[in-house]
Amino acid sequence: MSAGGTAATHLALVASFERATGHTVVTDAISNGVGPASISNRVRRGEPVDVVLLARDILDELVAEGRVVASSRVDLAQSSIGMAVRKGAPKPDISSVDALKRALLQARSIAYSPQVSGIYLTTELFPRLGIAEQMMKKGTRVDVGRVGTVVARGDAELGFQQISELLEVPGVDLVGPLPPGAQRVTLFSAGIVAGTRHPEAAQALIEHLRSPLGLDTMVKNGLEPVVNQPR
């Protein structure tokens, strides 16, 4: 199961992993989900899963609960929040915090994720910029599917999500990352679920994610690999 931020990288590496190891990968989630459908709650319910790729703070909760093996936890990559517009639409200036605030106030509508990026925007960044009320009126939380898809079909003028998730959606143009002073970088990590029936295969998958091919795939999908730890 993979959170959305690492999903594109994981899916791109499945075929090479299967060829190299002979293992078959069944991908059961490509988004963290919300509420009872979230990956963490599915793990808590005991659904059969071998490996989870999640934001580090969420994974740490599962480790603390004994649901993910602590010694298996490995940091994979850092992910920044980006802004997207519909393909071909004008790209607003977001080179500074003030420019970002102007772009937000001028936009007719915005869309954001229910996950870490959207939570940060609505509970921290917008209030800090003093525009929480305006953004609530024009904002849409995308609980199902990609924020980029909502932007691509014209249902929102601006979309905010992890860059790695925006890049995989056709029909949108990435404006860029949020500027320094407004950015929130998320660390994504992998771990083996306690009680898995396939610990060796699970470990092999994590190693493949952190192989040279895996690191290159992360970069291509808008992630910044974490490489300063032993493999």
mmCIF file of the C-alpha atoms, coordinates in Angstrom:
data_MODEL
# 
_entry.id   MODEL 
# 
loop_
_atom_site.group_PDB 
_atom_site.id 
_atom_site.type_symbol 
_atom_site.label_atom_id 
_atom_site.label_alt_id 
_atom_site.label_comp_id 
_atom_site.label_asym_id 
_atom_site.label_entity_id 
_atom_site.label_seq_id 
_atom_site.pdbx_PDB_ins_code 
_atom_site.Cartn_x 
_atom_site.Cartn_y 
_atom_site.Cartn_z 
_atom_site.occupancy 
_atom_site.B_iso_or_equiv 
_atom_site.pdbx_formal_charge 
_atom_site.auth_seq_id 
_atom_site.auth_comp_id 
_atom_site.auth_asym_id 
_atom_site.auth_atom_id 
_atom_site.pdbx_PDB_model_num 
ATOM 1   C CA . MET A 1 1   ? 0.000   0.000   0.000   1.00 0.00 ? 1   MET A CA 1 
ATOM 2   C CA . SER A 1 2   ? 1.386   3.365   -0.994  1.00 0.00 ? 2   SER A CA 1 
ATOM 3   C CA . ALA A 1 3   ? 0.453   6.929   -0.188  1.00 0.00 ? 3   ALA A CA 1 
ATOM 4   C CA . GLY A 1 4   ? -0.138  9.111   -3.217  1.00 0.00 ? 4   GLY A CA 1 
ATOM 5   C CA . GLY A 1 5   ? 3.206   10.873  -2.911  1.00 0.00 ? 5   GLY A CA 1 
ATOM 6   C CA . THR A 1 6   ? 5.169   7.681   -3.591  1.00 0.00 ? 6   THR A CA 1 
ATOM 7   C CA . ALA A 1 7   ? 2.617   5.879   -5.757  1.00 0.00 ? 7   ALA A CA 1 
ATOM 8   C CA . ALA A 1 8   ? 3.999   6.860   -9.168  1.00 0.00 ? 8   ALA A CA 1 
ATOM 9   C CA . THR A 1 9   ? 7.503   5.770   -8.206  1.00 0.00 ? 9   THR A CA 1 
ATOM 10  C CA . HIS A 1 10  ? 6.290   2.485   -6.757  1.00 0.00 ? 10  HIS A CA 1 
ATOM 11  C CA . LEU A 1 11  ? 4.157   1.640   -9.775  1.00 0.00 ? 11  LEU A CA 1 
ATOM 12  C CA . ALA A 1 12  ? 6.992   2.482   -12.182 1.00 0.00 ? 12  ALA A CA 1 
ATOM 13  C CA . LEU A 1 13  ? 9.285   0.030   -10.370 1.00 0.00 ? 13  LEU A CA 1 
ATOM 14  C CA . VAL A 1 14  ? 6.934   -2.929  -10.036 1.00 0.00 ? 14  VAL A CA 1 
ATOM 15  C CA . ALA A 1 15  ? 7.795   -4.547  -13.382 1.00 0.00 ? 15  ALA A CA 1 
ATOM 16  C CA . SER A 1 16  ? 11.566  -4.345  -12.877 1.00 0.00 ? 16  SER A CA 1 
ATOM 17  C CA . PHE A 1 17  ? 11.221  -5.731  -9.341  1.00 0.00 ? 17  PHE A CA 1 
ATOM 18  C CA . GLU A 1 18  ? 9.140   -8.666  -10.545 1.00 0.00 ? 18  GLU A CA 1 
ATOM 19  C CA . ARG A 1 19  ? 11.620  -9.425  -13.330 1.00 0.00 ? 19  ARG A CA 1 
ATOM 20  C CA . ALA A 1 20  ? 14.594  -9.241  -10.974 1.00 0.00 ? 20  ALA A CA 1 
ATOM 21  C CA . THR A 1 21  ? 13.134  -11.294 -8.117  1.00 0.00 ? 21  THR A CA 1 
ATOM 22  C CA . GLY A 1 22  ? 10.354  -13.481 -9.477  1.00 0.00 ? 22  GLY A CA 1 
ATOM 23  C CA . HIS A 1 23  ? 7.998   -12.076 -6.842  1.00 0.00 ? 23  HIS A CA 1 
ATOM 24  C CA . THR A 1 24  ? 4.558   -10.812 -7.801  1.00 0.00 ? 24  THR A CA 1 
ATOM 25  C CA . VAL A 1 25  ? 3.445   -7.455  -6.437  1.00 0.00 ? 25  VAL A CA 1 
ATOM 26  C CA . VAL A 1 26  ? -0.196  -6.737  -5.692  1.00 0.00 ? 26  VAL A CA 1 
ATOM 27  C CA . THR A 1 27  ? -0.710  -3.007  -5.177  1.00 0.00 ? 27  THR A CA 1 
ATOM 28  C CA . ASP A 1 28  ? -3.747  -2.508  -2.977  1.00 0.00 ? 28  ASP A CA 1 
ATOM 29  C CA . ALA A 1 29  ? -3.681  1.277   -2.534  1.00 0.00 ? 29  ALA A CA 1 
ATOM 30  C CA . ILE A 1 30  ? -2.148  4.230   -4.371  1.00 0.00 ? 30  ILE A CA 1 
ATOM 31  C CA . SER A 1 31  ? -3.464  6.867   -1.979  1.00 0.00 ? 31  SER A CA 1 
ATOM 32  C CA . ASN A 1 32  ? -3.445  7.069   1.788   1.00 0.00 ? 32  ASN A CA 1 
ATOM 33  C CA . GLY A 1 33  ? -7.221  7.522   1.766   1.00 0.00 ? 33  GLY A CA 1 
ATOM 34  C CA . VAL A 1 34  ? -9.290  9.171   4.471   1.00 0.00 ? 34  VAL A CA 1 
ATOM 35  C CA . GLY A 1 35  ? -11.110 7.971   7.584   1.00 0.00 ? 35  GLY A CA 1 
ATOM 36  C CA . PRO A 1 36  ? -11.769 4.221   7.792   1.00 0.00 ? 36  PRO A CA 1 
ATOM 37  C CA . ALA A 1 37  ? -10.369 3.761   4.261   1.00 0.00 ? 37  ALA A CA 1 
ATOM 38  C CA . SER A 1 38  ? -6.956  5.219   5.140   1.00 0.00 ? 38  SER A CA 1 
ATOM 39  C CA . ILE A 1 39  ? -3.958  2.927   4.875   1.00 0.00 ? 39  ILE A CA 1 
ATOM 40  C CA . SER A 1 40  ? -3.145  3.304   8.568   1.00 0.00 ? 40  SER A CA 1 
ATOM 41  C CA . ASN A 1 41  ? -6.660  2.284   9.619   1.00 0.00 ? 41  ASN A CA 1 
ATOM 42  C CA . ARG A 1 42  ? -6.660  -0.638  7.199   1.00 0.00 ? 42  ARG A CA 1 
ATOM 43  C CA . VAL A 1 43  ? -3.405  -1.833  8.747   1.00 0.00 ? 43  VAL A CA 1 
ATOM 44  C CA . ARG A 1 44  ? -4.924  -1.412  12.215  1.00 0.00 ? 44  ARG A CA 1 
ATOM 45  C CA . ARG A 1 45  ? -7.861  -3.586  11.160  1.00 0.00 ? 45  ARG A CA 1 
ATOM 46  C CA . GLY A 1 46  ? -5.430  -6.332  10.248  1.00 0.00 ? 46  GLY A CA 1 
ATOM 47  C CA . GLU A 1 47  ? -5.916  -6.323  6.495   1.00 0.00 ? 47  GLU A CA 1 
ATOM 48  C CA . PRO A 1 48  ? -3.235  -8.457  4.821   1.00 0.00 ? 48  PRO A CA 1 
ATOM 49  C CA . VAL A 1 49  ? -0.383  -6.232  3.660   1.00 0.00 ? 49  VAL A CA 1 
ATOM 50  C CA . ASP A 1 50  ? 3.381   -6.649  3.507   1.00 0.00 ? 50  ASP A CA 1 
ATOM 51  C CA . VAL A 1 51  ? 4.824   -3.177  2.848   1.00 0.00 ? 51  VAL A CA 1 
ATOM 52  C CA . VAL A 1 52  ? 3.475   0.322   3.439   1.00 0.00 ? 52  VAL A CA 1 
ATOM 53  C CA . LEU A 1 53  ? 4.832   3.556   1.957   1.00 0.00 ? 53  LEU A CA 1 
ATOM 54  C CA . LEU A 1 54  ? 3.604   6.501   4.004   1.00 0.00 ? 54  LEU A CA 1 
ATOM 55  C CA . ALA A 1 55  ? 4.466   9.929   5.319   1.00 0.00 ? 55  ALA A CA 1 
ATOM 56  C CA . ARG A 1 56  ? 7.023   9.406   8.082   1.00 0.00 ? 56  ARG A CA 1 
ATOM 57  C CA . ASP A 1 57  ? 4.833   10.755  10.879  1.00 0.00 ? 57  ASP A CA 1 
ATOM 58  C CA . ILE A 1 58  ? 1.994   8.383   9.958   1.00 0.00 ? 58  ILE A CA 1 
ATOM 59  C CA . LEU A 1 59  ? 4.379   5.452   9.674   1.00 0.00 ? 59  LEU A CA 1 
ATOM 60  C CA . ASP A 1 60  ? 5.872   6.334   13.059  1.00 0.00 ? 60  ASP A CA 1 
ATOM 61  C CA . GLU A 1 61  ? 2.424   5.999   14.618  1.00 0.00 ? 61  GLU A CA 1 
ATOM 62  C CA . LEU A 1 62  ? 2.115   2.467   13.243  1.00 0.00 ? 62  LEU A CA 1 
ATOM 63  C CA . VAL A 1 63  ? 5.605   1.624   14.503  1.00 0.00 ? 63  VAL A CA 1 
ATOM 64  C CA . ALA A 1 64  ? 4.727   2.929   17.981  1.00 0.00 ? 64  ALA A CA 1 
ATOM 65  C CA . GLU A 1 65  ? 1.610   0.735   17.943  1.00 0.00 ? 65  GLU A CA 1 
ATOM 66  C CA . GLY A 1 66  ? 3.675   -2.317  16.995  1.00 0.00 ? 66  GLY A CA 1 
ATOM 67  C CA . ARG A 1 67  ? 1.933   -2.666  13.635  1.00 0.00 ? 67  ARG A CA 1 
ATOM 68  C CA . VAL A 1 68  ? 5.043   -1.921  11.554  1.00 0.00 ? 68  VAL A CA 1 
ATOM 69  C CA . VAL A 1 69  ? 8.437   -3.457  12.352  1.00 0.00 ? 69  VAL A CA 1 
ATOM 70  C CA . ALA A 1 70  ? 10.604  -0.653  13.747  1.00 0.00 ? 70  ALA A CA 1 
ATOM 71  C CA . SER A 1 71  ? 13.865  -2.051  12.358  1.00 0.00 ? 71  SER A CA 1 
ATOM 72  C CA . SER A 1 72  ? 12.384  -2.183  8.839   1.00 0.00 ? 72  SER A CA 1 
ATOM 73  C CA . ARG A 1 73  ? 11.549  1.529   8.670   1.00 0.00 ? 73  ARG A CA 1 
ATOM 74  C CA . VAL A 1 74  ? 13.526  3.277   5.934   1.00 0.00 ? 74  VAL A CA 1 
ATOM 75  C CA . ASP A 1 75  ? 13.258  6.864   4.752   1.00 0.00 ? 75  ASP A CA 1 
ATOM 76  C CA . LEU A 1 76  ? 12.754  7.034   0.989   1.00 0.00 ? 76  LEU A CA 1 
ATOM 77  C CA . ALA A 1 77  ? 12.321  10.590  -0.246  1.00 0.00 ? 77  ALA A CA 1 
ATOM 78  C CA . GLN A 1 78  ? 11.289  14.133  0.505   1.00 0.00 ? 78  GLN A CA 1 
ATOM 79  C CA . SER A 1 79  ? 8.315   15.597  -1.318  1.00 0.00 ? 79  SER A CA 1 
ATOM 80  C CA . SER A 1 80  ? 7.378   19.253  -1.784  1.00 0.00 ? 80  SER A CA 1 
ATOM 81  C CA . ILE A 1 81  ? 3.954   20.792  -2.321  1.00 0.00 ? 81  ILE A CA 1 
ATOM 82  C CA . GLY A 1 82  ? 3.309   22.239  -5.759  1.00 0.00 ? 82  GLY A CA 1 
ATOM 83  C CA . MET A 1 83  ? 0.699   24.297  -7.577  1.00 0.00 ? 83  MET A CA 1 
ATOM 84  C CA . ALA A 1 84  ? -0.853  23.295  -10.894 1.00 0.00 ? 84  ALA A CA 1 
ATOM 85  C CA . VAL A 1 85  ? -3.132  24.964  -13.427 1.00 0.00 ? 85  VAL A CA 1 
ATOM 86  C CA . ARG A 1 86  ? -5.104  23.547  -16.330 1.00 0.00 ? 86  ARG A CA 1 
ATOM 87  C CA . LYS A 1 87  ? -2.855  22.812  -19.297 1.00 0.00 ? 87  LYS A CA 1 
ATOM 88  C CA . GLY A 1 88  ? -2.252  25.970  -21.304 1.00 0.00 ? 88  GLY A CA 1 
ATOM 89  C CA . ALA A 1 89  ? -3.702  28.309  -18.679 1.00 0.00 ? 89  ALA A CA 1 
ATOM 90  C CA . PRO A 1 90  ? -1.644  31.301  -17.478 1.00 0.00 ? 90  PRO A CA 1 
ATOM 91  C CA . LYS A 1 91  ? 0.741   30.467  -14.682 1.00 0.00 ? 91  LYS A CA 1 
ATOM 92  C CA . PRO A 1 92  ? 0.544   32.900  -11.767 1.00 0.00 ? 92  PRO A CA 1 
ATOM 93  C CA . ASP A 1 93  ? 3.661   34.214  -10.073 1.00 0.00 ? 93  ASP A CA 1 
ATOM 94  C CA . ILE A 1 94  ? 4.342   32.255  -6.870  1.00 0.00 ? 94  ILE A CA 1 
ATOM 95  C CA . SER A 1 95  ? 8.026   33.132  -6.544  1.00 0.00 ? 95  SER A CA 1 
ATOM 96  C CA . SER A 1 96  ? 7.543   34.654  -3.089  1.00 0.00 ? 96  SER A CA 1 
ATOM 97  C CA . VAL A 1 97  ? 5.106   34.337  -0.202  1.00 0.00 ? 97  VAL A CA 1 
ATOM 98  C CA . ASP A 1 98  ? 3.528   37.679  -1.104  1.00 0.00 ? 98  ASP A CA 1 
ATOM 99  C CA . ALA A 1 99  ? 3.142   36.628  -4.740  1.00 0.00 ? 99  ALA A CA 1 
ATOM 100 C CA . LEU A 1 100 ? 1.573   33.333  -3.671  1.00 0.00 ? 100 LEU A CA 1 
ATOM 101 C CA . LYS A 1 101 ? -0.899  35.189  -1.443  1.00 0.00 ? 101 LYS A CA 1 
ATOM 102 C CA . ARG A 1 102 ? -1.892  37.448  -4.345  1.00 0.00 ? 102 ARG A CA 1 
ATOM 103 C CA . ALA A 1 103 ? -2.379  34.462  -6.631  1.00 0.00 ? 103 ALA A CA 1 
ATOM 104 C CA . LEU A 1 104 ? -4.590  32.771  -4.059  1.00 0.00 ? 104 LEU A CA 1 
ATOM 105 C CA . LEU A 1 105 ? -6.725  35.843  -3.506  1.00 0.00 ? 105 LEU A CA 1 
ATOM 106 C CA . GLN A 1 106 ? -7.116  36.436  -7.254  1.00 0.00 ? 106 GLN A CA 1 
ATOM 107 C CA . ALA A 1 107 ? -8.052  32.837  -8.058  1.00 0.00 ? 107 ALA A CA 1 
ATOM 108 C CA . ARG A 1 108 ? -11.711 32.017  -8.559  1.00 0.00 ? 108 ARG A CA 1 
ATOM 109 C CA . SER A 1 109 ? -11.364 28.524  -7.080  1.00 0.00 ? 109 SER A CA 1 
ATOM 110 C CA . ILE A 1 110 ? -8.751  26.195  -5.623  1.00 0.00 ? 110 ILE A CA 1 
ATOM 111 C CA . ALA A 1 111 ? -8.516  22.487  -4.893  1.00 0.00 ? 111 ALA A CA 1 
ATOM 112 C CA . TYR A 1 112 ? -6.377  20.660  -2.383  1.00 0.00 ? 112 TYR A CA 1 
ATOM 113 C CA . SER A 1 113 ? -5.763  17.213  -0.954  1.00 0.00 ? 113 SER A CA 1 
ATOM 114 C CA . PRO A 1 114 ? -7.290  15.808  2.255   1.00 0.00 ? 114 PRO A CA 1 
ATOM 115 C CA . GLN A 1 115 ? -3.835  14.498  3.165   1.00 0.00 ? 115 GLN A CA 1 
ATOM 116 C CA . VAL A 1 116 ? -0.696  16.128  4.570   1.00 0.00 ? 116 VAL A CA 1 
ATOM 117 C CA . SER A 1 117 ? -0.450  18.911  1.976   1.00 0.00 ? 117 SER A CA 1 
ATOM 118 C CA . GLY A 1 118 ? -4.083  19.951  2.250   1.00 0.00 ? 118 GLY A CA 1 
ATOM 119 C CA . ILE A 1 119 ? -4.053  19.756  6.038   1.00 0.00 ? 119 ILE A CA 1 
ATOM 120 C CA . TYR A 1 120 ? -1.014  22.019  6.123   1.00 0.00 ? 120 TYR A CA 1 
ATOM 121 C CA . LEU A 1 121 ? -2.581  24.532  3.724   1.00 0.00 ? 121 LEU A CA 1 
ATOM 122 C CA . THR A 1 122 ? -5.904  24.808  5.515   1.00 0.00 ? 122 THR A CA 1 
ATOM 123 C CA . THR A 1 123 ? -4.767  24.612  9.131   1.00 0.00 ? 123 THR A CA 1 
ATOM 124 C CA . GLU A 1 124 ? -1.407  26.401  8.974   1.00 0.00 ? 124 GLU A CA 1 
ATOM 125 C CA . LEU A 1 125 ? -0.514  28.297  5.803   1.00 0.00 ? 125 LEU A CA 1 
ATOM 126 C CA . PHE A 1 126 ? -3.821  29.981  4.954   1.00 0.00 ? 126 PHE A CA 1 
ATOM 127 C CA . PRO A 1 127 ? -4.393  31.147  8.563   1.00 0.00 ? 127 PRO A CA 1 
ATOM 128 C CA . ARG A 1 128 ? -0.805  32.428  8.738   1.00 0.00 ? 128 ARG A CA 1 
ATOM 129 C CA . LEU A 1 129 ? -1.344  34.415  5.534   1.00 0.00 ? 129 LEU A CA 1 
ATOM 130 C CA . GLY A 1 130 ? -4.587  35.809  6.943   1.00 0.00 ? 130 GLY A CA 1 
ATOM 131 C CA . ILE A 1 131 ? -6.718  34.396  4.119   1.00 0.00 ? 131 ILE A CA 1 
ATOM 132 C CA . ALA A 1 132 ? -8.317  31.331  5.732   1.00 0.00 ? 132 ALA A CA 1 
ATOM 133 C CA . GLU A 1 133 ? -11.874 32.649  5.392   1.00 0.00 ? 133 GLU A CA 1 
ATOM 134 C CA . GLN A 1 134 ? -11.472 33.566  1.713   1.00 0.00 ? 134 GLN A CA 1 
ATOM 135 C CA . MET A 1 135 ? -9.902  30.212  0.902   1.00 0.00 ? 135 MET A CA 1 
ATOM 136 C CA . MET A 1 136 ? -12.666 28.322  2.687   1.00 0.00 ? 136 MET A CA 1 
ATOM 137 C CA . LYS A 1 137 ? -15.223 29.986  0.418   1.00 0.00 ? 137 LYS A CA 1 
ATOM 138 C CA . LYS A 1 138 ? -13.390 29.168  -2.805  1.00 0.00 ? 138 LYS A CA 1 
ATOM 139 C CA . GLY A 1 139 ? -11.677 25.927  -1.788  1.00 0.00 ? 139 GLY A CA 1 
ATOM 140 C CA . THR A 1 140 ? -12.594 22.298  -2.540  1.00 0.00 ? 140 THR A CA 1 
ATOM 141 C CA . ARG A 1 141 ? -11.093 19.335  -0.704  1.00 0.00 ? 141 ARG A CA 1 
ATOM 142 C CA . VAL A 1 142 ? -10.642 16.444  -3.121  1.00 0.00 ? 142 VAL A CA 1 
ATOM 143 C CA . ASP A 1 143 ? -11.347 13.348  -1.045  1.00 0.00 ? 143 ASP A CA 1 
ATOM 144 C CA . VAL A 1 144 ? -11.436 10.919  -3.982  1.00 0.00 ? 144 VAL A CA 1 
ATOM 145 C CA . GLY A 1 145 ? -8.965  10.969  -6.866  1.00 0.00 ? 145 GLY A CA 1 
ATOM 146 C CA . ARG A 1 146 ? -6.236  13.443  -7.743  1.00 0.00 ? 146 ARG A CA 1 
ATOM 147 C CA . VAL A 1 147 ? -6.341  17.179  -7.271  1.00 0.00 ? 147 VAL A CA 1 
ATOM 148 C CA . GLY A 1 148 ? -4.826  17.498  -10.748 1.00 0.00 ? 148 GLY A CA 1 
ATOM 149 C CA . THR A 1 149 ? -7.798  15.724  -12.289 1.00 0.00 ? 149 THR A CA 1 
ATOM 150 C CA . VAL A 1 150 ? -10.144 18.343  -10.823 1.00 0.00 ? 150 VAL A CA 1 
ATOM 151 C CA . VAL A 1 151 ? -7.962  21.105  -12.277 1.00 0.00 ? 151 VAL A CA 1 
ATOM 152 C CA . ALA A 1 152 ? -7.644  19.370  -15.660 1.00 0.00 ? 152 ALA A CA 1 
ATOM 153 C CA . ARG A 1 153 ? -11.398 19.270  -16.150 1.00 0.00 ? 153 ARG A CA 1 
ATOM 154 C CA . GLY A 1 154 ? -11.750 22.932  -15.184 1.00 0.00 ? 154 GLY A CA 1 
ATOM 155 C CA . ASP A 1 155 ? -13.484 22.478  -11.842 1.00 0.00 ? 155 ASP A CA 1 
ATOM 156 C CA . ALA A 1 156 ? -10.763 24.417  -10.019 1.00 0.00 ? 156 ALA A CA 1 
ATOM 157 C CA . GLU A 1 157 ? -8.432  27.141  -11.256 1.00 0.00 ? 157 GLU A CA 1 
ATOM 158 C CA . LEU A 1 158 ? -5.507  26.251  -8.968  1.00 0.00 ? 158 LEU A CA 1 
ATOM 159 C CA . GLY A 1 159 ? -4.605  22.870  -7.506  1.00 0.00 ? 159 GLY A CA 1 
ATOM 160 C CA . PHE A 1 160 ? -2.264  22.069  -4.632  1.00 0.00 ? 160 PHE A CA 1 
ATOM 161 C CA . GLN A 1 161 ? -0.776  18.660  -3.882  1.00 0.00 ? 161 GLN A CA 1 
ATOM 162 C CA . GLN A 1 162 ? 2.544   16.890  -3.610  1.00 0.00 ? 162 GLN A CA 1 
ATOM 163 C CA . ILE A 1 163 ? 4.493   17.606  -6.817  1.00 0.00 ? 163 ILE A CA 1 
ATOM 164 C CA . SER A 1 164 ? 4.954   13.870  -7.370  1.00 0.00 ? 164 SER A CA 1 
ATOM 165 C CA . GLU A 1 165 ? 1.163   13.499  -7.523  1.00 0.00 ? 165 GLU A CA 1 
ATOM 166 C CA . LEU A 1 166 ? 0.551   16.507  -9.782  1.00 0.00 ? 166 LEU A CA 1 
ATOM 167 C CA . LEU A 1 167 ? 3.166   15.414  -12.341 1.00 0.00 ? 167 LEU A CA 1 
ATOM 168 C CA . GLU A 1 168 ? 1.381   12.182  -13.166 1.00 0.00 ? 168 GLU A CA 1 
ATOM 169 C CA . VAL A 1 169 ? -1.911  13.844  -14.140 1.00 0.00 ? 169 VAL A CA 1 
ATOM 170 C CA . PRO A 1 170 ? -2.361  14.668  -17.841 1.00 0.00 ? 170 PRO A CA 1 
ATOM 171 C CA . GLY A 1 171 ? -4.052  17.936  -18.653 1.00 0.00 ? 171 GLY A CA 1 
ATOM 172 C CA . VAL A 1 172 ? -2.320  20.126  -16.088 1.00 0.00 ? 172 VAL A CA 1 
ATOM 173 C CA . ASP A 1 173 ? 0.801   22.279  -16.051 1.00 0.00 ? 173 ASP A CA 1 
ATOM 174 C CA . LEU A 1 174 ? 2.952   22.461  -12.940 1.00 0.00 ? 174 LEU A CA 1 
ATOM 175 C CA . VAL A 1 175 ? 3.423   26.098  -11.933 1.00 0.00 ? 175 VAL A CA 1 
ATOM 176 C CA . GLY A 1 176 ? 6.147   25.125  -9.474  1.00 0.00 ? 176 GLY A CA 1 
ATOM 177 C CA . PRO A 1 177 ? 6.773   24.390  -5.820  1.00 0.00 ? 177 PRO A CA 1 
ATOM 178 C CA . LEU A 1 178 ? 5.484   26.689  -3.116  1.00 0.00 ? 178 LEU A CA 1 
ATOM 179 C CA . PRO A 1 179 ? 8.113   29.346  -2.345  1.00 0.00 ? 179 PRO A CA 1 
ATOM 180 C CA . PRO A 1 180 ? 10.442  29.334  0.661   1.00 0.00 ? 180 PRO A CA 1 
ATOM 181 C CA . GLY A 1 181 ? 8.524   30.521  3.676   1.00 0.00 ? 181 GLY A CA 1 
ATOM 182 C CA . ALA A 1 182 ? 5.358   28.799  2.484   1.00 0.00 ? 182 ALA A CA 1 
ATOM 183 C CA . GLN A 1 183 ? 6.664   25.341  1.606   1.00 0.00 ? 183 GLN A CA 1 
ATOM 184 C CA . ARG A 1 184 ? 6.171   22.232  3.725   1.00 0.00 ? 184 ARG A CA 1 
ATOM 185 C CA . VAL A 1 185 ? 8.348   19.266  2.806   1.00 0.00 ? 185 VAL A CA 1 
ATOM 186 C CA . THR A 1 186 ? 7.046   15.793  3.665   1.00 0.00 ? 186 THR A CA 1 
ATOM 187 C CA . LEU A 1 187 ? 9.316   12.831  4.320   1.00 0.00 ? 187 LEU A CA 1 
ATOM 188 C CA . PHE A 1 188 ? 7.995   9.543   2.947   1.00 0.00 ? 188 PHE A CA 1 
ATOM 189 C CA . SER A 1 189 ? 9.205   6.246   4.385   1.00 0.00 ? 189 SER A CA 1 
ATOM 190 C CA . ALA A 1 190 ? 8.677   2.515   3.919   1.00 0.00 ? 190 ALA A CA 1 
ATOM 191 C CA . GLY A 1 191 ? 8.128   -0.201  6.473   1.00 0.00 ? 191 GLY A CA 1 
ATOM 192 C CA . ILE A 1 192 ? 7.246   -3.872  6.752   1.00 0.00 ? 192 ILE A CA 1 
ATOM 193 C CA . VAL A 1 193 ? 3.956   -4.654  8.446   1.00 0.00 ? 193 VAL A CA 1 
ATOM 194 C CA . ALA A 1 194 ? 4.284   -6.826  11.540  1.00 0.00 ? 194 ALA A CA 1 
ATOM 195 C CA . GLY A 1 195 ? 3.181   -10.399 10.996  1.00 0.00 ? 195 GLY A CA 1 
ATOM 196 C CA . THR A 1 196 ? 3.637   -10.394 7.240   1.00 0.00 ? 196 THR A CA 1 
ATOM 197 C CA . ARG A 1 197 ? 3.815   -13.834 5.673   1.00 0.00 ? 197 ARG A CA 1 
ATOM 198 C CA . HIS A 1 198 ? 6.389   -12.598 3.132   1.00 0.00 ? 198 HIS A CA 1 
ATOM 199 C CA . PRO A 1 199 ? 9.119   -10.755 5.071   1.00 0.00 ? 199 PRO A CA 1 
ATOM 200 C CA . GLU A 1 200 ? 11.917  -11.582 2.621   1.00 0.00 ? 200 GLU A CA 1 
ATOM 201 C CA . ALA A 1 201 ? 9.940   -10.374 -0.389  1.00 0.00 ? 201 ALA A CA 1 
ATOM 202 C CA . ALA A 1 202 ? 8.878   -7.277  1.522   1.00 0.00 ? 202 ALA A CA 1 
ATOM 203 C CA . GLN A 1 203 ? 12.489  -6.449  2.362   1.00 0.00 ? 203 GLN A CA 1 
ATOM 204 C CA . ALA A 1 204 ? 13.510  -7.057  -1.233  1.00 0.00 ? 204 ALA A CA 1 
ATOM 205 C CA . LEU A 1 205 ? 10.879  -4.577  -2.446  1.00 0.00 ? 205 LEU A CA 1 
ATOM 206 C CA . ILE A 1 206 ? 12.152  -1.870  -0.103  1.00 0.00 ? 206 ILE A CA 1 
ATOM 207 C CA . GLU A 1 207 ? 15.715  -2.538  -1.279  1.00 0.00 ? 207 GLU A CA 1 
ATOM 208 C CA . HIS A 1 208 ? 14.547  -2.194  -4.878  1.00 0.00 ? 208 HIS A CA 1 
ATOM 209 C CA . LEU A 1 209 ? 12.963  1.148   -4.085  1.00 0.00 ? 209 LEU A CA 1 
ATOM 210 C CA . ARG A 1 210 ? 16.336  2.307   -2.769  1.00 0.00 ? 210 ARG A CA 1 
ATOM 211 C CA . SER A 1 211 ? 18.420  0.842   -5.591  1.00 0.00 ? 211 SER A CA 1 
ATOM 212 C CA . PRO A 1 212 ? 20.080  3.147   -8.156  1.00 0.00 ? 212 PRO A CA 1 
ATOM 213 C CA . LEU A 1 213 ? 17.117  2.523   -10.463 1.00 0.00 ? 213 LEU A CA 1 
ATOM 214 C CA . GLY A 1 214 ? 14.736  3.331   -7.635  1.00 0.00 ? 214 GLY A CA 1 
ATOM 215 C CA . LEU A 1 215 ? 16.506  6.564   -6.746  1.00 0.00 ? 215 LEU A CA 1 
ATOM 216 C CA . ASP A 1 216 ? 16.519  7.658   -10.398 1.00 0.00 ? 216 ASP A CA 1 
ATOM 217 C CA . THR A 1 217 ? 12.811  6.856   -10.660 1.00 0.00 ? 217 THR A CA 1 
ATOM 218 C CA . MET A 1 218 ? 12.085  8.968   -7.584  1.00 0.00 ? 218 MET A CA 1 
ATOM 219 C CA . VAL A 1 219 ? 13.810  11.965  -9.160  1.00 0.00 ? 219 VAL A CA 1 
ATOM 220 C CA . LYS A 1 220 ? 11.883  11.515  -12.416 1.00 0.00 ? 220 LYS A CA 1 
ATOM 221 C CA . ASN A 1 221 ? 8.664   11.556  -10.414 1.00 0.00 ? 221 ASN A CA 1 
ATOM 222 C CA . GLY A 1 222 ? 9.370   14.785  -8.567  1.00 0.00 ? 222 GLY A CA 1 
ATOM 223 C CA . LEU A 1 223 ? 10.823  13.364  -5.354  1.00 0.00 ? 223 LEU A CA 1 
ATOM 224 C CA . GLU A 1 224 ? 14.129  14.096  -3.630  1.00 0.00 ? 224 GLU A CA 1 
ATOM 225 C CA . PRO A 1 225 ? 15.638  10.740  -2.583  1.00 0.00 ? 225 PRO A CA 1 
ATOM 226 C CA . VAL A 1 226 ? 17.063  10.237  0.879   1.00 0.00 ? 226 VAL A CA 1 
ATOM 227 C CA . VAL A 1 227 ? 20.426  8.596   0.337   1.00 0.00 ? 227 VAL A CA 1 
ATOM 228 C CA . ASN A 1 228 ? 22.416  9.280   3.523   1.00 0.00 ? 228 ASN A CA 1 
ATOM 229 C CA . GLN A 1 229 ? 21.481  6.079   5.309   1.00 0.00 ? 229 GLN A CA 1 
ATOM 230 C CA . PRO A 1 230 ? 22.810  2.511   5.020   1.00 0.00 ? 230 PRO A CA 1 
ATOM 231 C CA . ARG A 1 231 ? 21.038  0.112   2.717   1.00 0.00 ? 231 ARG A CA 1 
# 
